[in-house]
Amino acid sequence: MKFARFLAAIWLFGSAAAAAAQTEEPAAPAGQPVAEPPEQPAQEPAADGEVIDAAAVDAEIAAQELSGEAKIRLDAARDSVVQIRGFFDQSDSSAFHGSGFAVDDGRRIVTNYHVVAPAVLHPRQYRLEYLASDGRRGPLKVLAIDVRHDLAVVAADDLELPALRLRTEIPAQGERAWSVGYPLNLGLTITEGVANGLVENSIEQRIHYTGAINGGMSGGPALDRRGRVYGVNVSVVTGRQLVGFVVPARHVPALLRRAEAPLDPSLSARQLRQQVTAQVLAYEAEVLEARPEGPGTQRVRSYTLPTQMSRHLECSTIDEKSPHTRVRVETVTCRLPSRILLQSGLYVAGLTVQHRILQSVGLHPLQFERQVNRIAAVPRSAGTPAHVAPFACRDALVSLDGFDARVSTCVRQYRLFAGLYDFDVTVVGIDDTQHALVSRLALQGVAFDFGKRTMERYLGALQWIP
């Protein structure tokens, strides 16, 4: 099939798949993720479904020795920090919790978006409450959200707390720092560490904090030596010790200004999700569509491969372990280093491209073809049925630039976020009996038009010069 005819067929196919994916809203929120991302919100329960040994973590935190300066910081911030708890329906047992802190006039509380996301996306199913350090509790309402920076502003009608001061400049690398919040079931806790400046090459600004940030501390204040809030606790790297991240406080004032015109409490769940989707699409337009300055391709053996589909992609090349001793596999992987968390287990605005160049080392052509097909048959992400509709796929033989290929294109729509789609495209070169290309493009939670344009650029850039 000619390339132009193939693209025209895919556009029609994709439109039909999008229409078929329209389903009624499921009665319950999404379940656990299918794959563990490397960076996880510091929220309780664990967002990745990991089983936490709460007793062991409690003992580890309780055993930490804090300096006198840490005790001073904790005492000064104690009355300004609250626990934010979410309850399902009329249950008295919390479904999730995080932390928050008072700013401005003391009536508004800053936290993470992911802490309150269930109540934003499922307002009829979840309710929010605060628990202050003096035991007071009451209902909370969401005033404003910033999905891109994982921030939110909430408030209670009857609550006014001492406000913490914001520090909008980034701490110098090596400054002493502290994080405060409500980890697990320990009550208000402070951890001590070092601020290590902004994470290099990060799309969304994050400050690397070398100190413990534990489940439930999301949304709590990160403090400097003068007790000012330089950032908001947001996440940790699972499987690593003392690697945490903080959202810079410089993003808070803009959100507070938006909170002056708060979210309308009469908005339906669908309308709230439309606002969330709009923020994702704005991020996508700025980040995913940022073109590289150069051609954005790499030359590997006889292939020209698209790599920098966005200038923010990070690439690596490895000599991959092969499933067969007589097949060499050279792998180039490029991916966007960060994604947006919409709710527990649901990350969007992702872009990954992976190229595997296979070389036969004395295999019969039929044996080599079998190994190529085996590598190409890696299953696609199944997703969670409450999040996404099933993939609709189409296979075709397509003439690309210099070689023929089997191309499999799959598209699926998000159930709760109209306008967001996943694309999964696999290309297998079929012209050479000694070398082969297995290439894959994966897009998570993107606009349909963007997915089409990206797929067209990807397929159009693949080239083989024997």
C-alpha positions as CSV (number, residue, x, y, z in Angstrom):
1,M,0.0,0.0,0.0
2,K,1.3,3.4,-0.9
3,F,2.2,5.6,2.2
4,A,-0.3,8.4,1.3
5,R,-3.2,5.9,0.9
6,F,-2.3,4.2,4.1
7,L,-2.4,7.5,6.1
8,A,-5.8,8.4,4.6
9,A,-7.1,5.0,5.6
10,I,-5.8,5.4,9.1
11,W,-7.4,8.8,9.6
12,L,-10.8,7.3,8.7
13,F,-10.1,4.3,10.9
14,G,-9.1,6.5,13.8
15,S,-12.2,8.5,13.6
16,A,-14.3,5.4,13.6
17,A,-12.4,4.0,16.6
18,A,-12.9,7.3,18.5
19,A,-16.6,7.1,17.9
20,A,-16.8,3.5,19.0
21,A,-15.0,4.2,22.2
22,Q,-17.7,6.5,23.5
23,T,-19.1,4.8,26.6
24,E,-21.1,5.7,29.6
25,E,-19.2,6.8,32.7
26,P,-18.3,3.8,34.9
27,A,-19.9,3.8,38.4
28,A,-16.6,3.6,40.2
29,P,-13.3,5.4,39.9
30,A,-10.3,3.8,38.3
31,G,-8.4,1.0,39.8
32,Q,-4.7,0.2,40.1
33,P,-2.2,1.0,37.3
34,V,-0.8,-1.7,35.1
35,A,2.8,-0.6,35.3
36,E,4.8,1.0,38.1
37,P,6.1,4.4,37.1
38,P,9.5,5.3,38.6
39,E,8.2,8.4,40.4
40,Q,5.3,8.2,42.7
41,P,3.2,10.8,44.6
42,A,3.9,10.8,48.3
43,Q,0.3,10.0,49.1
44,E,-1.4,7.3,51.2
45,P,-2.3,4.7,50.1
46,A,0.6,4.1,47.6
47,A,-0.5,5.2,44.2
48,D,1.2,2.3,42.4
49,G,-0.6,-0.4,44.3
50,E,2.6,-1.3,46.2
51,V,2.0,-3.1,49.5
52,I,3.5,-1.0,52.2
53,D,4.9,-2.4,55.4
54,A,3.4,0.4,57.5
55,A,4.9,-0.8,60.8
56,A,8.4,-0.9,59.3
57,V,8.1,2.5,57.8
58,D,6.6,3.9,61.0
59,A,9.5,2.5,63.0
60,E,12.0,3.9,60.5
61,I,10.5,7.4,60.6
62,A,10.1,7.4,64.4
63,A,13.8,6.4,64.8
64,Q,15.1,9.4,62.9
65,E,17.0,11.9,65.0
66,L,16.1,15.5,64.4
67,S,18.1,18.5,65.3
68,G,17.0,21.3,67.6
69,E,16.5,23.4,64.5
70,A,14.1,20.9,63.0
71,K,12.0,21.0,66.2
72,I,11.9,24.8,66.0
73,R,10.7,24.6,62.3
74,L,8.1,22.0,63.2
75,D,6.7,24.0,66.2
76,A,6.5,27.1,64.1
77,A,4.6,25.4,61.3
78,R,2.4,23.0,63.3
79,D,-0.7,25.2,63.4
80,S,-0.5,26.0,59.7
81,V,-0.4,22.4,58.4
82,V,-3.5,20.2,58.1
83,Q,-4.2,16.7,57.0
84,I,-6.4,16.5,54.0
85,R,-8.5,13.4,53.9
86,G,-10.8,11.9,51.3
87,F,-13.9,9.8,52.1
88,F,-15.9,7.5,49.8
89,D,-19.6,8.3,49.9
90,Q,-20.7,8.4,53.5
91,S,-17.9,6.2,54.9
92,D,-16.2,7.2,58.2
93,S,-12.9,5.6,57.1
94,S,-10.7,7.7,54.8
95,A,-9.9,6.4,51.3
96,F,-6.8,8.5,50.9
97,H,-5.0,11.4,52.6
98,G,-2.4,14.0,52.0
99,S,-1.3,17.2,53.6
100,G,-1.8,21.0,53.0
101,F,-0.7,24.3,54.5
102,A,-2.3,27.7,55.0
103,V,-1.1,30.7,52.9
104,D,-2.2,34.3,52.1
105,D,-4.9,35.3,54.6
106,G,-4.9,31.9,56.3
107,R,-8.2,30.9,54.8
108,R,-6.8,29.2,51.7
109,I,-4.8,26.0,51.8
110,V,-2.3,24.8,49.2
111,T,-1.9,21.1,48.4
112,N,-1.2,18.8,45.5
113,Y,-3.7,18.2,42.7
114,H,-3.2,14.5,43.0
115,V,-4.2,14.7,46.7
116,V,-7.7,16.0,45.8
117,A,-8.0,14.5,42.3
118,P,-10.6,11.8,43.3
119,A,-12.9,14.5,44.7
120,V,-12.4,16.7,41.6
121,L,-13.0,13.9,39.1
122,H,-15.7,12.1,41.0
123,P,-17.4,14.8,43.1
124,R,-20.5,12.7,43.8
125,Q,-18.5,9.8,45.1
126,Y,-15.8,11.5,47.3
127,R,-15.8,14.3,49.8
128,L,-12.9,16.1,51.4
129,E,-12.2,17.0,55.0
130,Y,-9.4,18.7,56.9
131,L,-8.0,17.6,60.2
132,A,-6.1,20.4,62.0
133,S,-3.3,19.9,64.5
134,D,-5.6,20.9,67.4
135,G,-8.2,18.2,66.4
136,R,-10.6,20.4,64.5
137,R,-12.1,18.9,61.4
138,G,-14.6,19.9,58.7
139,P,-15.4,19.8,55.0
140,L,-13.2,21.3,52.3
141,K,-14.0,22.6,48.9
142,V,-11.6,22.9,45.9
143,L,-11.1,26.4,44.7
144,A,-8.5,26.0,41.9
145,I,-6.3,23.3,40.3
146,D,-3.1,23.3,38.3
147,V,-2.8,19.9,36.8
148,R,0.5,20.7,35.1
149,H,2.3,21.6,38.3
150,D,0.3,19.2,40.5
151,L,-1.1,21.9,42.7
152,A,-4.5,22.8,44.1
153,V,-6.0,25.4,46.4
154,V,-8.7,24.3,48.9
155,A,-10.6,26.1,51.7
156,A,-13.1,25.5,54.5
157,D,-15.8,28.0,55.4
158,D,-15.0,27.9,59.2
159,L,-11.2,27.6,59.1
160,E,-8.5,30.3,59.4
161,L,-5.0,29.3,60.3
162,P,-1.6,31.1,60.7
163,A,-0.3,31.5,57.2
164,L,3.1,30.4,56.1
165,R,5.3,32.7,54.0
166,L,6.2,31.8,50.5
167,R,9.7,31.9,49.1
168,T,9.5,32.1,45.3
169,E,13.2,31.9,44.5
170,I,14.9,28.5,44.2
171,P,17.2,27.5,47.1
172,A,20.8,27.3,46.3
173,Q,22.2,23.7,46.0
174,G,23.2,22.5,49.4
175,E,20.9,24.6,51.5
176,R,19.4,22.9,54.6
177,A,15.8,22.1,54.2
178,W,12.9,20.4,55.9
179,S,9.6,18.8,54.7
180,V,6.5,18.7,56.9
181,G,3.4,16.5,56.5
182,Y,1.2,13.7,57.8
183,P,2.9,10.4,56.7
184,L,1.0,7.2,57.0
185,N,-0.7,7.2,60.5
186,L,2.1,9.0,62.5
187,G,0.6,12.4,62.9
188,L,2.4,15.6,62.0
189,T,6.0,14.8,61.1
190,I,9.1,16.7,59.9
191,T,12.1,15.3,58.0
192,E,15.4,16.9,57.6
193,G,17.6,17.1,54.4
194,V,19.2,19.2,51.8
195,A,17.7,21.1,48.8
196,N,19.7,20.3,45.7
197,G,18.4,22.8,43.3
198,L,16.2,22.3,40.2
199,V,16.4,18.9,38.6
200,E,18.5,19.2,35.4
201,N,16.7,18.8,32.0
202,S,13.3,18.6,33.7
203,I,10.4,19.8,31.7
204,E,8.3,20.7,34.7
205,Q,10.3,22.4,37.4
206,R,11.1,20.1,40.4
207,I,13.5,20.7,43.2
208,H,15.5,17.6,44.3
209,Y,15.2,17.2,48.0
210,T,17.6,14.8,49.7
211,G,15.5,13.8,52.6
212,A,12.6,11.5,53.4
213,I,9.2,12.2,51.8
214,N,6.8,9.5,52.8
215,G,3.3,8.5,51.9
216,G,0.8,11.1,53.1
217,M,3.3,14.0,53.0
218,S,2.1,15.1,49.5
219,G,1.0,18.7,49.6
220,G,2.9,19.6,52.8
221,P,5.3,22.5,52.9
222,A,9.0,22.3,52.2
223,L,10.7,24.8,54.4
224,D,14.0,26.7,54.4
225,R,16.0,27.9,57.4
226,R,13.8,30.9,57.9
227,G,10.6,28.9,58.0
228,R,9.5,30.0,54.5
229,V,7.9,27.6,52.1
230,Y,10.2,27.2,49.1
231,G,8.1,24.4,47.7
232,V,5.4,21.7,48.0
233,N,6.1,18.0,48.7
234,V,5.1,16.1,45.6
235,S,6.8,12.7,45.0
236,V,9.5,10.2,45.6
237,V,11.4,7.7,43.5
238,T,10.3,4.2,44.4
239,G,13.1,1.8,45.3
240,R,15.5,4.6,46.1
241,Q,16.5,6.1,49.5
242,L,16.1,9.9,50.2
243,V,15.3,10.9,46.6
244,G,12.3,13.2,46.8
245,F,10.9,16.0,44.7
246,V,9.3,19.4,45.5
247,V,7.2,21.7,43.3
248,P,8.7,25.2,43.5
249,A,6.6,27.7,45.4
250,R,7.0,30.2,42.6
251,H,4.0,28.5,40.9
252,V,1.7,29.1,43.9
253,P,0.9,32.8,43.5
254,A,-0.6,32.4,40.0
255,L,-2.9,29.6,41.3
256,L,-3.9,31.8,44.3
257,R,-5.0,34.5,41.8
258,R,-7.1,31.9,39.9
259,A,-8.6,30.8,43.2
260,E,-10.1,34.3,43.6
261,A,-12.6,33.2,41.0
262,P,-13.1,29.7,42.5
263,L,-14.5,26.6,40.7
264,D,-18.2,26.7,40.5
265,P,-19.5,24.1,43.0
266,S,-22.5,23.4,40.7
267,L,-20.2,22.2,37.9
268,S,-20.9,18.6,36.9
269,A,-18.2,15.9,37.0
270,R,-18.1,16.1,33.2
271,Q,-17.5,19.8,33.2
272,L,-14.7,19.4,35.8
273,R,-13.1,16.8,33.7
274,Q,-13.3,19.1,30.7
275,Q,-11.3,21.7,32.6
276,V,-8.7,19.0,33.6
277,T,-8.5,17.9,29.9
278,A,-8.1,21.5,28.7
279,Q,-5.0,21.9,31.0
280,V,-3.5,18.7,29.7
281,L,-4.0,19.8,26.1
282,A,-2.4,23.2,26.8
283,Y,0.6,21.4,28.2
284,E,0.7,19.1,25.2
285,A,0.7,22.1,22.8
286,E,3.7,23.6,24.6
287,V,5.7,20.5,25.4
288,L,4.9,17.6,23.1
289,E,4.8,19.7,20.0
290,A,8.0,21.5,20.6
291,R,10.1,20.7,17.5
292,P,13.8,20.1,17.7
293,E,16.2,22.6,16.2
294,G,17.8,20.0,13.9
295,P,16.4,17.1,11.8
296,G,15.5,15.1,14.9
297,T,16.8,11.8,13.5
298,Q,19.6,9.4,14.1
299,R,21.5,7.2,11.6
300,V,21.9,3.6,12.8
301,R,23.5,1.1,10.3
302,S,21.4,1.5,7.2
303,Y,18.4,3.2,8.8
304,T,17.5,6.8,9.4
305,L,15.3,6.8,12.6
306,P,13.1,9.6,14.0
307,T,14.2,10.2,17.6
308,Q,13.5,13.8,18.7
309,M,9.8,13.8,18.0
310,S,9.8,16.6,20.6
311,R,12.9,18.5,21.6
312,H,12.2,17.5,25.2
313,L,12.7,13.8,24.6
314,E,15.7,12.1,26.2
315,C,17.4,9.3,24.2
316,S,19.7,6.3,25.1
317,T,21.2,3.5,23.0
318,I,22.0,0.1,24.3
319,D,23.2,-3.3,23.1
320,E,20.1,-5.1,24.2
321,K,20.1,-8.7,25.5
322,S,18.7,-10.8,22.6
323,P,16.2,-13.6,23.0
324,H,18.5,-15.7,20.6
325,T,22.3,-16.1,20.7
326,R,22.6,-15.5,17.0
327,V,20.6,-12.3,16.9
328,R,22.1,-8.9,17.9
329,V,19.7,-6.2,19.0
330,E,20.8,-2.5,19.1
331,T,18.0,-0.4,20.8
332,V,17.5,3.3,20.6
333,T,14.8,4.6,23.1
334,C,13.6,8.1,23.4
335,R,11.0,9.2,25.8
336,L,9.5,12.3,27.5
337,P,11.0,12.3,31.0
338,S,7.8,13.4,32.7
339,R,4.0,12.9,32.3
340,I,0.9,14.4,34.0
341,L,-0.8,12.5,36.7
342,L,-4.6,12.8,36.3
343,Q,-5.6,10.4,39.1
344,S,-4.1,7.4,40.8
345,G,-2.5,5.2,38.2
346,L,-3.4,7.4,35.2
347,Y,-0.6,9.2,33.6
348,V,-1.1,11.2,30.3
349,A,0.8,13.5,27.9
350,G,3.4,10.8,27.3
351,L,5.5,10.2,24.2
352,T,8.0,7.3,23.6
353,V,9.7,6.1,20.5
354,Q,11.8,2.9,20.4
355,H,13.8,1.5,17.5
356,R,15.3,-2.0,17.6
357,I,17.8,-2.9,14.8
358,L,18.3,-6.6,14.6
359,Q,21.2,-8.4,12.9
360,S,21.3,-12.1,12.0
361,V,24.5,-13.8,12.9
362,G,24.3,-16.9,10.7
363,L,20.7,-17.7,11.2
364,H,18.6,-19.1,8.3
365,P,16.2,-16.4,7.0
366,L,13.1,-18.2,8.3
367,Q,14.7,-18.5,11.7
368,F,15.7,-14.9,11.7
369,E,12.1,-13.9,10.6
370,R,10.8,-15.9,13.6
371,Q,13.0,-14.0,16.0
372,V,12.0,-10.6,14.4
373,N,8.3,-11.5,14.8
374,R,8.9,-12.6,18.4
375,I,10.4,-9.2,19.3
376,A,7.7,-7.3,17.5
377,A,4.9,-9.2,19.3
378,V,5.5,-7.5,22.7
379,P,2.0,-6.9,24.0
380,R,0.6,-3.4,24.2
381,S,-0.3,-1.8,27.4
382,A,-3.7,-3.3,28.4
383,G,-4.8,-0.3,30.4
384,T,-7.5,-0.3,33.0
385,P,-11.1,-0.7,31.6
386,A,-12.3,2.1,33.8
387,H,-9.7,4.4,32.3
388,V,-9.7,3.5,28.6
389,A,-11.7,1.7,25.9
390,P,-10.0,-1.3,24.2
391,F,-7.6,-0.6,21.3
392,A,-9.0,-0.7,17.8
393,C,-6.2,-1.8,15.5
394,R,-5.5,-2.0,11.8
395,D,-2.6,-3.8,10.0
396,A,-1.2,-3.1,6.6
397,L,1.8,-3.6,4.3
398,V,3.1,-0.1,3.6
399,S,5.9,1.2,1.3
400,L,8.0,3.6,3.3
401,D,11.1,5.4,2.3
402,G,13.4,2.8,0.8
403,F,11.7,-0.3,2.4
404,D,8.5,-2.1,2.8
405,A,7.1,-2.7,6.3
406,R,4.2,-4.3,8.2
407,V,2.6,-1.4,10.1
408,S,0.1,-2.0,13.0
409,T,-1.8,1.1,14.2
410,C,-3.9,1.0,17.3
411,V,-6.0,3.8,18.8
412,R,-8.2,4.0,21.9
413,Q,-10.1,6.8,23.7
414,Y,-10.2,7.7,27.4
415,R,-13.6,7.0,28.9
416,L,-13.7,10.0,31.4
417,F,-11.7,12.5,29.5
418,A,-13.2,13.3,26.1
419,G,-10.5,14.4,23.7
420,L,-7.7,12.2,25.0
421,Y,-6.4,9.2,23.1
422,D,-3.6,6.6,23.2
423,F,-1.8,5.7,20.0
424,D,0.4,2.6,19.5
425,V,2.2,2.1,16.2
426,T,4.5,-0.8,15.4
427,V,6.7,-0.9,12.3
428,V,8.5,-4.1,11.1
429,G,10.8,-3.9,8.1
430,I,10.5,-6.9,5.8
431,D,13.0,-6.3,3.0
432,D,16.3,-7.8,4.3
433,T,17.0,-11.3,5.4
434,Q,20.0,-10.4,7.5
435,H,18.9,-7.1,9.1
436,A,15.5,-5.9,10.4
437,L,13.9,-2.9,12.0
438,V,11.3,-3.2,14.7
439,S,10.1,0.3,15.6
440,R,7.4,1.5,17.9
441,L,5.7,4.8,18.7
442,A,3.6,5.1,21.8
443,L,1.5,8.2,22.8
444,Q,-0.4,8.4,26.0
445,G,-3.3,10.7,26.6
446,V,-3.0,13.1,23.7
447,A,-5.3,14.9,21.3
448,F,-6.4,12.9,18.3
449,D,-5.1,15.5,15.8
450,F,-1.8,15.6,17.6
451,G,-1.6,11.8,17.5
452,K,-2.3,11.8,13.8
453,R,0.4,14.4,13.0
454,T,3.0,12.7,15.2
455,M,2.3,9.3,13.6
456,E,2.6,10.9,10.1
457,R,5.9,12.5,11.0
458,Y,7.2,9.3,12.6
459,L,6.4,7.1,9.6
460,G,7.5,9.7,7.1
461,A,11.0,10.0,8.8
462,L,11.8,6.2,8.7
463,Q,14.3,5.5,5.9
464,W,16.4,2.6,4.8
465,I,19.4,3.0,2.4
466,P,20.9,-0.4,1.7
